[in-house]
Amino acid sequence: MKRVLLTGAGGGIGKRMRRELSGAYPILRVSDLTDLGPAADGEEIVVGDICDPGDRARMVDGVDGIIHLGGLSVENPWEDILRVNIDGTYRLYEAAFEAGVKRIVFASSNHAVGFYPRGHMLDGTERPRPDCRYGLSKVFGEGLSQYFADNYGIGILSVRIGWCFAKPETQRQLGCWVSIGDLTRLCRLGLEIPELHHEIVYGVSDNSRTWWDNSTARRLGFTPQDTADVWIPEVDASDVPEPGNEVALGVQGGPFASTEYQGDPGRVVPAKR
Ligand SMILES: NC(=O)c1ccc[n+]([C@@H]2O[C@H](COP(=O)([O-])OP(=O)(O)OC[C@H]3O[C@@H](n4cnc5c(N)ncnc54)[C@H](O)[C@@H]3O)[C@@H](O)[C@H]2O)c1
C-alpha cells in the first residue's frame, strides 16, 4: 500500500485514526466534507463530498487502499441515508474499481445487527437485523462489499464497529467498546494481509462482557491490545441510567433500536436466533 485514502477523516473516529496512521504508509490521503487543516508530512488532503462525481474521482485517484469512514454515522431521514450512505457508498466503490483500488475497509456498524437480543453471541455469519435506517445502510454496505469482492475482485473487510469513543460509560458500552488503537490495527490488517476476499468482523477490543465472537478477526491476525474491563468497577458502581426504553435495554443496538419502535416490546427479543 503506497497511497491510502481515509474518508471521514474529520469525524470523531477519523481525526484520531489520522493520527494513529501517521507514518504507516508512504502517503495518507485524508478526505472529508469539512476542513481538515494543514497536511502533515506524508499527507495529502482532499476536501470533498462522496456524493459528488468530481470529488470522488479526486479522492480515489492513484489510491491503493481505502478506509471508508465517511458518511452519516447516526439515524437520519431516509432521503439522506439513501443519498449519502447508500448511493454515495455505491458510487465510491464504483470509482474505486475504476481507479484500480485493490483493498477497501468498510466502516460497518453493530447497528446492522442491533435487533439481536443482548447476550446472544454473534460471529458475523448471522443474518442481519438492522435496528434503524442507518443500520440498514450498513447492511447495504456489507452486501455491496460482498458484491464488489465477488464481481470486481476487490479485497474488502467490513468492520462492524462497536463503540469507539474515549471510554465506556454504560453496561452496553462495556461489551462493545473498541479503542482507537485496536480499531486502527484491525483496519490496517484489512489493507495489508496478503489474502482477502470479503469478511465481516467486529470492531471490538478484548472485553469480557462482549456479545461478539470475533474469531474471524483473530484468524486474520487481529489481537486486541486494549480492554473495556478496566472500567467495569466504575460503570458497575455508576447509577447513570442507560438511555432508551425497555426495547433499547433488551437489544444489542440500545437506543438506536427503539426510537421509532411501534410494536410490542415482548415480541422484539425472541429466545433463539
Ligand atoms: N463512533 C462509533 O463508535 C461508530 C460505531 C459504529 C460505526 N461507526 C461508523 O464509523 C464511521 C465513522 O464514525 P464517526 O463516529 O467518526 O462518525 P462522524 O459522524 O464523527 O464522522 C463521519 C464523517 O463523515 C463525513 N461525511 C458525512 N457525509 C459525507 C459526505 N457526503 N462526503 C464526505 N464525507 C462525509 C462527516 O463530515 C464526518 O466528518 C461512520 O461510517 C460510522 O457509521 C462508528
The ligand as an ORCA input file, in Angstrom:
! r2SCAN-3c Opt
* xyz 0 1
  N     -18.176      6.046     16.516
  C     -18.558      4.784     16.652
  O     -18.478      4.209     17.733
  C     -19.082      4.036     15.442
  C     -19.785      2.845     15.658
  C     -20.233      2.114     14.554
  C     -19.943      2.556     13.266
  N     -19.282      3.733     13.089
  C     -19.015      4.171     11.707
  O     -17.690      4.638     11.603
  C     -17.630      5.760     10.737
  C     -17.019      6.952     11.473
  O     -17.827      7.222     12.608
  P     -17.646      8.565     13.448
  O     -18.164      8.292     14.814
  O     -16.283      9.107     13.291
  O     -18.692      9.488     12.698
  P     -18.676     11.071     12.495
  O     -20.080     11.466     12.184
  O     -17.981     11.741     13.615
  O     -17.770     11.238     11.188
  C     -18.242     10.966      9.900
  C     -17.549     11.913      8.945
  O     -18.054     11.673      7.614
  C     -18.157     12.922      6.967
  N     -19.169     12.877      5.927
  C     -20.521     12.858      6.072
  N     -21.123     12.906      4.883
  C     -20.137     12.944      3.949
  C     -20.129     13.028      2.544
  N     -21.276     13.091      1.844
  N     -18.946     13.053      1.908
  C     -17.786     13.020      2.595
  N     -17.728     12.954      3.944
  C     -18.889     12.915      4.603
  C     -18.559     13.914      8.064
  O     -18.218     15.235      7.697
  C     -17.803     13.387      9.268
  O     -16.584     14.068      9.480
  C     -19.043      6.007     10.240
  O     -19.205      5.354      8.993
  C     -19.904      5.338     11.283
  O     -21.134      4.899     10.750
  C     -18.855      4.491     14.136
*
